[in-house]
Structure formats: structure tokens, C-alpha cells
């Protein structure tokens, strides 16, 4: 079953570290754990209408969390840092964050 672009890209990640990458045209997203770099690149191009140069992915382990007396873990997730080509336009969502 083929996933849609909106199933692959979960949400943008807006942190201090990700905002420092914006001048280099690098954008950070939380993505589906089963998605590969090619699927992520095609999804970004389809959703935002930009040209993707490179995709770096990393698996993030869920952190330990206390729930009263019980100790549990948050879910593991996957993060993607997407680099755009120099001639590509930026992603509008991130434009006002600089």
C-alpha cells in the first residue's frame, strides 16, 4: 500500500537548533518511522513545491517518563533534516521564524 505524502511527513520541528539551520536552507521534520530518504524527499517536494538536494535521517529514542509511581517510555520516532538546492525557494511555514 502506497503512503501519501501527508502520511510520511508528520510535523515540522521548531527548536532553537533547527532555526539556526534555516539560513543554510535546511529544514527539520518529524517523519514516519518506516519512511526512507527517497520517500521523504518526494513527499517534501510534493507538499511544498521545492527541490530537495539531500535528506539526513536519524532515529530518536523515546525518553524515560514517570507516570506517578510507574516509569515508562515515550515513543521512538524518526527525524529528517532536509536540505534544499540553492535555486529552490524556501518553505513558507519557516519564513517568519528567522
MIFIKE-769922 format. One record per residue: residue in three letters; x, y, z of N, C-alpha, C, O in turn. Coordinates in Angstrom, 1 decimal. Last residue first. Example, Ala and Ser with C-alpha at 12.3 -4.5 7.8 and 13.67 -1.06 7.14 Angstrom:
BEGIN
<r ser; nc1 12.8; nc2 -2.2; nc3 7.1; cac1 13.7; cac2 -1.1; cac3 7.1; cc1 12.9; cc2 0.0; cc3 7.9; oc1 13.4; oc2 1.1; oc3 8.0>
<r ala; nc1 13.2; nc2 -5.7; nc3 7.8; cac1 12.3; cac2 -4.5; cac3 7.8; cc1 13.2; cc2 -3.3; cc3 7.8; oc1 14.2; oc2 -3.3; oc3 8.5>
//
This chain:
BEGIN
<r unk; nc1 12.9; nc2 33.2; nc3 11.4; cac1 14.3; cac2 33.7; cac3 11.5; cc1 14.4; cc2 34.9; cc3 12.4; oc1 15.4; oc2 35.4; oc3 12.6>
<r unk; nc1 10.2; nc2 32.6; nc3 11.1; cac1 10.9; cac2 32.2; cac3 12.3; cc1 12.3; cc2 32.7; cc3 12.5; oc1 12.8; oc2 32.7; oc3 13.6>
<r unk; nc1 8.9; nc2 33.0; nc3 8.7; cac1 8.7; cac2 34.1; cac3 9.8; cc1 9.5; cc2 33.7; cc3 11.1; oc1 9.4; oc2 34.4; oc3 12.0>
<r unk; nc1 9.5; nc2 30.7; nc3 7.1; cac1 9.9; cac2 32.0; cac3 6.7; cc1 9.9; cc2 33.1; cc3 7.9; oc1 10.8; oc2 33.9; oc3 8.0>
<r unk; nc1 8.4; nc2 28.2; nc3 7.6; cac1 9.6; cac2 28.6; cac3 8.3; cc1 10.0; cc2 30.0; cc3 8.1; oc1 10.9; oc2 30.5; oc3 8.8>
<r unk; nc1 6.3; nc2 28.0; nc3 5.7; cac1 6.0; cac2 27.9; cac3 7.2; cc1 7.2; cc2 28.4; cc3 8.0; oc1 6.9; oc2 29.0; oc3 9.1>
<r unk; nc1 7.5; nc2 28.1; nc3 3.2; cac1 6.8; cac2 29.3; cac3 3.7; cc1 6.6; cc2 29.2; cc3 5.2; oc1 6.6; oc2 30.2; oc3 5.9>
<r unk; nc1 10.7; nc2 27.2; nc3 2.3; cac1 9.4; cac2 26.7; cac3 2.8; cc1 8.7; cc2 27.8; cc3 3.6; oc1 9.3; oc2 28.3; oc3 4.5>
<r unk; nc1 12.3; nc2 28.9; nc3 -0.5; cac1 12.2; cac2 28.4; cac3 0.9; cc1 10.8; cc2 27.8; cc3 1.2; oc1 9.9; oc2 28.0; oc3 0.4>
<r unk; nc1 13.1; nc2 27.8; nc3 -3.8; cac1 12.5; cac2 28.7; cac3 -2.9; cc1 12.4; cc2 28.1; cc3 -1.5; oc1 12.5; oc2 26.9; oc3 -1.4>
<r unk; nc1 16.3; nc2 26.7; nc3 -5.2; cac1 14.9; cac2 26.4; cac3 -4.7; cc1 14.4; cc2 27.5; cc3 -3.8; oc1 15.2; oc2 28.2; oc3 -3.1>
<r unk; nc1 18.9; nc2 27.1; nc3 -5.7; cac1 18.0; cac2 27.8; cac3 -6.6; cc1 16.5; cc2 27.6; cc3 -6.2; oc1 15.6; oc2 28.2; oc3 -6.8>
<r unk; nc1 20.2; nc2 25.4; nc3 -3.9; cac1 20.4; cac2 26.8; cac3 -3.8; cc1 19.4; cc2 27.6; cc3 -4.6; oc1 19.0; oc2 28.7; oc3 -4.2>
<r unk; nc1 18.0; nc2 22.8; nc3 -2.6; cac1 19.0; cac2 23.3; cac3 -3.6; cc1 19.1; cc2 24.8; cc3 -3.5; oc1 18.2; oc2 25.4; oc3 -2.9>
<r unk; nc1 17.7; nc2 21.9; nc3 0.9; cac1 17.1; cac2 22.3; cac3 -0.4; cc1 18.3; cc2 22.8; cc3 -1.3; oc1 19.3; oc2 23.2; oc3 -0.8>
<r unk; nc1 17.8; nc2 19.3; nc3 3.2; cac1 18.5; cac2 20.4; cac3 2.6; cc1 17.9; cc2 20.6; cc3 1.2; oc1 17.7; oc2 19.7; oc3 0.4>
<r unk; nc1 16.1; nc2 18.1; nc3 6.0; cac1 16.0; cac2 18.2; cac3 4.5; cc1 16.8; cc2 19.5; cc3 4.1; oc1 16.5; oc2 20.6; oc3 4.5>
<r unk; nc1 16.3; nc2 15.9; nc3 8.5; cac1 16.8; cac2 17.2; cac3 8.1; cc1 16.9; cc2 17.3; cc3 6.6; oc1 17.7; oc2 16.6; oc3 6.0>
<r unk; nc1 14.0; nc2 14.0; nc3 10.3; cac1 14.7; cac2 14.2; cac3 9.0; cc1 15.1; cc2 15.6; cc3 8.8; oc1 14.3; oc2 16.5; oc3 9.1>
<r unk; nc1 13.6; nc2 11.5; nc3 12.8; cac1 13.7; cac2 12.9; cac3 12.4; cc1 14.5; cc2 13.0; cc3 11.1; oc1 15.4; oc2 12.2; oc3 10.9>
<r unk; nc1 11.3; nc2 9.2; nc3 14.3; cac1 12.3; cac2 9.5; cac3 13.3; cc1 12.4; cc2 11.0; cc3 12.9; oc1 11.3; oc2 11.6; oc3 12.7>
<r unk; nc1 10.9; nc2 7.8; nc3 17.6; cac1 10.4; cac2 8.5; cac3 16.4; cc1 11.6; cc2 8.8; cc3 15.5; oc1 12.7; oc2 8.6; oc3 15.9>
<r unk; nc1 9.5; nc2 6.0; nc3 20.4; cac1 10.6; cac2 6.3; cac3 19.5; cc1 10.0; cc2 6.9; cc3 18.2; oc1 8.9; oc2 6.7; oc3 17.8>
<r unk; nc1 7.4; nc2 7.3; nc3 23.0; cac1 7.6; cac2 6.5; cac3 21.8; cc1 8.8; cc2 6.9; cc3 21.1; oc1 9.3; oc2 8.1; oc3 21.1>
<r unk; nc1 8.5; nc2 7.2; nc3 26.4; cac1 7.8; cac2 7.8; cac3 25.3; cc1 8.1; cc2 7.0; cc3 24.0; oc1 9.1; oc2 6.3; oc3 24.0>
<r unk; nc1 8.2; nc2 4.8; nc3 29.0; cac1 9.0; cac2 5.4; cac3 28.0; cc1 8.1; cc2 6.1; cc3 26.9; oc1 7.0; oc2 5.5; oc3 26.6>
<r unk; nc1 7.7; nc2 4.8; nc3 32.6; cac1 7.5; cac2 4.3; cac3 31.2; cc1 8.4; cc2 5.0; cc3 30.3; oc1 9.3; oc2 5.8; oc3 30.7>
<r unk; nc1 7.1; nc2 4.0; nc3 35.9; cac1 8.1; cac2 4.5; cac3 35.0; cc1 7.9; cc2 3.9; cc3 33.6; oc1 7.8; oc2 2.7; oc3 33.5>
<r unk; nc1 4.8; nc2 4.8; nc3 38.4; cac1 5.2; cac2 4.0; cac3 37.3; cc1 6.2; cc2 4.7; cc3 36.4; oc1 6.1; oc2 5.9; oc3 36.3>
<r unk; nc1 3.8; nc2 6.7; nc3 40.2; cac1 4.9; cac2 5.7; cac3 40.7; cc1 5.5; cc2 4.9; cc3 39.5; oc1 6.6; oc2 4.4; oc3 39.7>
<r unk; nc1 3.3; nc2 9.0; nc3 37.8; cac1 3.0; cac2 8.7; cac3 39.2; cc1 4.2; cc2 7.9; cc3 39.7; oc1 5.3; oc2 8.3; oc3 39.6>
<r unk; nc1 5.1; nc2 8.3; nc3 35.4; cac1 3.6; cac2 8.5; cac3 35.4; cc1 3.2; cc2 8.1; cc3 36.8; oc1 2.8; oc2 7.0; oc3 37.1>
<r unk; nc1 8.1; nc2 9.5; nc3 34.0; cac1 7.4; cac2 9.0; cac3 35.1; cc1 5.9; cc2 9.3; cc3 35.0; oc1 5.5; oc2 10.4; oc3 34.6>
<r unk; nc1 10.0; nc2 8.4; nc3 31.2; cac1 8.9; cac2 9.4; cac3 31.7; cc1 8.3; cc2 8.7; cc3 32.9; oc1 7.9; oc2 7.5; oc3 32.8>
<r unk; nc1 12.7; nc2 8.4; nc3 29.0; cac1 12.0; cac2 7.8; cac3 30.1; cc1 11.1; cc2 8.9; cc3 30.8; oc1 11.5; oc2 10.1; oc3 30.8>
<r unk; nc1 12.2; nc2 9.0; nc3 25.4; cac1 12.8; cac2 9.2; cac3 26.8; cc1 12.0; cc2 8.6; cc3 27.9; oc1 10.9; oc2 8.3; oc3 27.7>
<r unk; nc1 12.8; nc2 7.1; nc3 22.5; cac1 11.9; cac2 7.7; cac3 23.4; cc1 12.5; cc2 7.9; cc3 24.8; oc1 13.3; oc2 7.0; oc3 25.2>
<r unk; nc1 15.4; nc2 7.9; nc3 20.1; cac1 14.8; cac2 7.0; cac3 21.2; cc1 13.9; cc2 7.8; cc3 22.1; oc1 14.1; oc2 9.0; oc3 22.4>
<r unk; nc1 15.3; nc2 8.7; nc3 16.8; cac1 15.3; cac2 9.3; cac3 18.1; cc1 14.7; cc2 8.3; cc3 19.1; oc1 13.5; oc2 7.9; oc3 18.9>
<r unk; nc1 17.1; nc2 8.2; nc3 13.9; cac1 16.1; cac2 7.6; cac3 14.8; cc1 16.3; cc2 8.2; cc3 16.2; oc1 17.5; oc2 8.2; oc3 16.7>
<r unk; nc1 17.6; nc2 10.4; nc3 11.2; cac1 18.1; cac2 9.8; cac3 12.4; cc1 16.9; cc2 9.3; cc3 13.2; oc1 15.8; oc2 9.9; oc3 13.3>
<r unk; nc1 18.6; nc2 11.5; nc3 7.9; cac1 17.6; cac2 11.0; cac3 8.9; cc1 18.3; cc2 10.4; cc3 10.1; oc1 19.5; oc2 10.0; oc3 10.0>
<r unk; nc1 18.9; nc2 13.9; nc3 5.5; cac1 19.6; cac2 13.2; cac3 6.5; cc1 18.6; cc2 12.7; cc3 7.5; oc1 17.7; oc2 13.5; oc3 7.9>
<r unk; nc1 18.8; nc2 14.5; nc3 2.1; cac1 18.0; cac2 14.2; cac3 3.3; cc1 18.9; cc2 13.4; cc3 4.2; oc1 19.4; oc2 12.4; oc3 3.9>
<r unk; nc1 19.3; nc2 17.0; nc3 -0.5; cac1 19.8; cac2 16.0; cac3 0.4; cc1 18.9; cc2 15.8; cc3 1.6; oc1 18.2; oc2 16.7; oc3 2.0>
<r unk; nc1 17.8; nc2 18.7; nc3 -2.2; cac1 19.2; cac2 18.3; cac3 -2.5; cc1 19.6; cc2 17.1; cc3 -1.8; oc1 20.2; oc2 16.2; oc3 -2.4>
<r unk; nc1 14.6; nc2 19.2; nc3 -3.5; cac1 15.4; cac2 18.7; cac3 -2.4; cc1 16.8; cc2 18.3; cc3 -2.9; oc1 16.9; oc2 17.6; oc3 -3.9>
<r unk; nc1 12.8; nc2 22.0; nc3 -4.4; cac1 13.7; cac2 21.0; cac3 -4.9; cc1 14.6; cc2 20.5; cc3 -3.7; oc1 15.3; oc2 21.3; oc3 -3.1>
<r unk; nc1 9.2; nc2 22.4; nc3 -3.7; cac1 10.6; cac2 22.8; cac3 -3.6; cc1 11.5; cc2 21.7; cc3 -4.2; oc1 11.0; oc2 20.6; oc3 -4.5>
<r unk; nc1 6.4; nc2 22.1; nc3 -2.9; cac1 6.8; cac2 22.6; cac3 -4.2; cc1 8.3; cc2 23.1; cc3 -4.3; oc1 8.5; oc2 24.1; oc3 -4.9>
<r unk; nc1 5.4; nc2 20.9; nc3 -0.6; cac1 5.9; cac2 22.3; cac3 -0.5; cc1 6.3; cc2 22.9; cc3 -1.9; oc1 6.5; oc2 24.1; oc3 -2.0>
<r unk; nc1 4.6; nc2 18.3; nc3 -1.3; cac1 3.8; cac2 19.1; cac3 -0.4; cc1 4.1; cc2 20.6; cc3 -0.5; oc1 3.3; oc2 21.5; oc3 -0.6>
<r unk; nc1 6.5; nc2 17.3; nc3 -3.1; cac1 5.1; cac2 17.3; cac3 -3.4; cc1 4.3; cc2 18.3; cc3 -2.6; oc1 3.5; oc2 19.0; oc3 -3.1>
<r unk; nc1 8.9; nc2 17.5; nc3 -1.7; cac1 8.8; cac2 18.2; cac3 -3.0; cc1 7.3; cc2 18.3; cc3 -3.4; oc1 6.9; oc2 19.3; oc3 -3.9>
<r unk; nc1 8.3; nc2 15.9; nc3 0.5; cac1 8.6; cac2 17.3; cac3 0.7; cc1 8.4; cc2 18.1; cc3 -0.6; oc1 7.8; oc2 19.2; oc3 -0.6>
<r unk; nc1 8.1; nc2 13.4; nc3 -0.8; cac1 6.9; cac2 14.0; cac3 -0.1; cc1 7.1; cc2 15.5; cc3 0.2; oc1 6.2; oc2 16.2; oc3 0.0>
<r unk; nc1 10.6; nc2 13.0; nc3 -1.9; cac1 9.5; cac2 13.1; cac3 -2.8; cc1 8.3; cc2 13.7; cc3 -2.1; oc1 7.5; oc2 14.5; oc3 -2.7>
<r unk; nc1 12.1; nc2 12.8; nc3 0.5; cac1 12.4; cac2 13.8; cac3 -0.4; cc1 11.2; cc2 14.0; cc3 -1.4; oc1 10.9; oc2 15.2; oc3 -1.7>
<r unk; nc1 10.9; nc2 10.5; nc3 1.7; cac1 10.8; cac2 11.7; cac3 2.4; cc1 11.1; cc2 12.9; cc3 1.4; oc1 10.4; oc2 13.9; oc3 1.4>
<r unk; nc1 11.6; nc2 8.5; nc3 -0.2; cac1 10.2; cac2 8.8; cac3 0.1; cc1 10.0; cc2 10.2; cc3 0.7; oc1 9.1; oc2 10.9; oc3 0.4>
<r unk; nc1 14.4; nc2 8.6; nc3 0.1; cac1 13.8; cac2 8.9; cac3 -1.2; cc1 12.3; cc2 9.2; cc3 -1.0; oc1 11.8; oc2 10.2; oc3 -1.6>
<r unk; nc1 14.8; nc2 7.8; nc3 2.8; cac1 15.2; cac2 9.1; cac3 2.4; cc1 14.5; cc2 9.5; cc3 1.0; oc1 14.2; oc2 10.7; oc3 0.8>
<r unk; nc1 11.8; nc2 6.0; nc3 4.0; cac1 13.2; cac2 6.1; cac3 3.7; cc1 13.5; cc2 7.5; cc3 3.1; oc1 12.6; oc2 8.3; oc3 2.9>
<r unk; nc1 9.6; nc2 5.3; nc3 6.8; cac1 9.9; cac2 6.1; cac3 5.5; cc1 11.4; cc2 6.1; cc3 5.3; oc1 12.2; oc2 6.3; oc3 6.2>
<r unk; nc1 8.9; nc2 4.3; nc3 9.2; cac1 9.2; cac2 3.4; cac3 8.1; cc1 9.6; cc2 4.0; cc3 6.8; oc1 9.9; oc2 3.3; oc3 5.8>
<r unk; nc1 8.3; nc2 6.5; nc3 10.9; cac1 9.5; cac2 5.6; cac3 11.2; cc1 9.9; cc2 4.7; cc3 10.0; oc1 11.0; oc2 4.3; oc3 9.9>
<r unk; nc1 7.5; nc2 9.6; nc3 9.4; cac1 7.1; cac2 8.2; cac3 9.7; cc1 8.4; cc2 7.4; cc3 9.9; oc1 9.3; oc2 7.5; oc3 9.1>
<r unk; nc1 9.1; nc2 12.5; nc3 10.9; cac1 8.6; cac2 11.7; cac3 9.8; cc1 8.2; cc2 10.3; cc3 10.2; oc1 8.5; oc2 9.9; oc3 11.4>
<r unk; nc1 9.5; nc2 15.8; nc3 11.7; cac1 9.3; cac2 14.5; cac3 12.3; cc1 8.6; cc2 13.7; cc3 11.2; oc1 7.6; oc2 14.2; oc3 10.6>
<r unk; nc1 12.0; nc2 17.9; nc3 10.1; cac1 10.7; cac2 17.4; cac3 10.2; cc1 10.7; cc2 16.1; cc3 11.0; oc1 11.6; oc2 15.4; oc3 11.0>
<r unk; nc1 13.8; nc2 20.9; nc3 9.3; cac1 13.7; cac2 19.7; cac3 10.2; cc1 12.3; cc2 19.3; cc3 10.3; oc1 11.4; oc2 20.1; oc3 10.6>
<r unk; nc1 15.8; nc2 22.2; nc3 6.7; cac1 14.5; cac2 22.2; cac3 7.4; cc1 14.4; cc2 20.9; cc3 8.1; oc1 14.7; oc2 19.8; oc3 7.6>
<r unk; nc1 18.1; nc2 24.4; nc3 5.4; cac1 17.9; cac2 23.1; cac3 6.0; cc1 16.7; cc2 23.1; cc3 6.9; oc1 16.6; oc2 24.0; oc3 7.8>
<r unk; nc1 19.2; nc2 26.7; nc3 4.3; cac1 18.1; cac2 26.1; cac3 3.6; cc1 18.0; cc2 24.6; cc3 4.1; oc1 17.8; oc2 23.7; oc3 3.3>
<r unk; nc1 20.8; nc2 28.1; nc3 6.0; cac1 21.5; cac2 27.2; cac3 5.1; cc1 20.5; cc2 26.4; cc3 4.2; oc1 20.9; oc2 25.5; oc3 3.5>
<r unk; nc1 19.1; nc2 29.5; nc3 7.6; cac1 19.8; cac2 30.3; cac3 6.6; cc1 20.5; cc2 29.4; cc3 5.6; oc1 20.8; oc2 29.8; oc3 4.5>
<r unk; nc1 18.1; nc2 27.3; nc3 9.3; cac1 17.3; cac2 27.9; cac3 8.3; cc1 18.1; cc2 28.7; cc3 7.2; oc1 17.8; oc2 28.6; oc3 6.0>
<r unk; nc1 19.6; nc2 26.4; nc3 11.5; cac1 19.9; cac2 25.8; cac3 10.2; cc1 19.1; cc2 26.4; cc3 9.0; oc1 19.4; oc2 26.2; oc3 7.9>
<r unk; nc1 18.5; nc2 27.6; nc3 13.7; cac1 19.9; cac2 28.0; cac3 13.3; cc1 20.2; cc2 27.5; cc3 11.9; oc1 21.1; oc2 28.0; oc3 11.2>
<r unk; nc1 16.2; nc2 26.2; nc3 14.0; cac1 16.1; cac2 27.5; cac3 13.5; cc1 17.4; cc2 28.1; cc3 13.0; oc1 17.5; oc2 28.9; oc3 12.1>
<r unk; nc1 17.1; nc2 23.9; nc3 15.2; cac1 16.6; cac2 23.8; cac3 13.9; cc1 16.4; cc2 25.2; cc3 13.2; oc1 16.6; oc2 25.3; oc3 12.0>
<r unk; nc1 17.9; nc2 24.9; nc3 17.8; cac1 18.9; cac2 24.3; cac3 16.9; cc1 18.4; cc2 24.2; cc3 15.5; oc1 19.1; oc2 24.5; oc3 14.5>
<r unk; nc1 15.4; nc2 25.7; nc3 18.8; cac1 16.5; cac2 26.6; cac3 18.7; cc1 17.5; cc2 26.1; cc3 17.7; oc1 18.0; oc2 26.9; oc3 16.8>
<r unk; nc1 12.8; nc2 24.1; nc3 16.9; cac1 13.6; cac2 24.3; cac3 18.1; cc1 14.7; cc2 25.3; cc3 17.8; oc1 14.8; oc2 25.8; oc3 16.7>
<r unk; nc1 10.3; nc2 22.7; nc3 15.4; cac1 10.8; cac2 24.1; cac3 15.6; cc1 11.5; cc2 24.2; cc3 16.9; oc1 10.8; oc2 24.3; oc3 18.0>
<r unk; nc1 9.6; nc2 20.4; nc3 13.0; cac1 10.2; cac2 20.6; cac3 14.3; cc1 10.8; cc2 22.0; cc3 14.4; oc1 11.7; oc2 22.4; oc3 13.6>
<r unk; nc1 6.5; nc2 19.7; nc3 11.3; cac1 7.8; cac2 20.3; cac3 11.4; cc1 8.3; cc2 20.4; cc3 12.8; oc1 7.5; oc2 20.5; oc3 13.8>
<r unk; nc1 5.2; nc2 16.3; nc3 11.1; cac1 5.1; cac2 17.7; cac3 11.5; cc1 6.5; cc2 18.3; cc3 11.4; oc1 7.5; oc2 17.6; oc3 11.5>
<r unk; nc1 5.1; nc2 14.0; nc3 9.2; cac1 4.2; cac2 14.2; cac3 10.4; cc1 4.1; cc2 15.6; cc3 10.8; oc1 2.9; oc2 16.1; oc3 10.8>
<r unk; nc1 5.2; nc2 12.7; nc3 6.1; cac1 5.7; cac2 13.9; cac3 6.9; cc1 4.7; cc2 14.2; cc3 8.0; oc1 3.5; oc2 14.4; oc3 7.7>
<r unk; nc1 3.7; nc2 10.5; nc3 5.3; cac1 5.2; cac2 10.4; cac3 5.6; cc1 5.7; cc2 11.5; cc3 6.4; oc1 6.4; oc2 11.3; oc3 7.4>
<r unk; nc1 1.1; nc2 11.3; nc3 4.9; cac1 1.4; cac2 10.2; cac3 5.9; cc1 2.8; cc2 10.1; cc3 6.3; oc1 3.2; oc2 9.7; oc3 7.4>
<r unk; nc1 1.4; nc2 13.1; nc3 3.0; cac1 1.0; cac2 13.6; cac3 4.3; cc1 1.1; cc2 12.5; cc3 5.3; oc1 1.1; oc2 12.9; oc3 6.5>
<r unk; nc1 1.9; nc2 11.6; nc3 0.8; cac1 3.0; cac2 12.5; cac3 1.3; cc1 2.7; cc2 13.0; cc3 2.7; oc1 3.6; oc2 13.2; oc3 3.5>
<r unk; nc1 0.6; nc2 8.3; nc3 1.3; cac1 0.6; cac2 9.6; cac3 0.7; cc1 1.7; cc2 10.5; cc3 1.4; oc1 2.3; oc2 10.1; oc3 2.4>
<r unk; nc1 1.9; nc2 5.0; nc3 0.6; cac1 1.6; cac2 6.1; cac3 1.6; cc1 1.5; cc2 7.4; cc3 0.8; oc1 2.2; oc2 7.7; oc3 -0.1>
<r unk; nc1 0.6; nc2 2.1; nc3 -0.9; cac1 1.4; cac2 3.3; cac3 -1.1; cc1 1.0; cc2 4.4; cc3 -0.1; oc1 -0.3; oc2 4.6; oc3 0.1>
<r unk; nc1 0.8; nc2 -1.2; nc3 0.0; cac1 0.0; cac2 0.0; cac3 0.0; cc1 0.9; cc2 1.2; cc3 0.0; oc1 1.8; oc2 1.4; oc3 0.8>
//
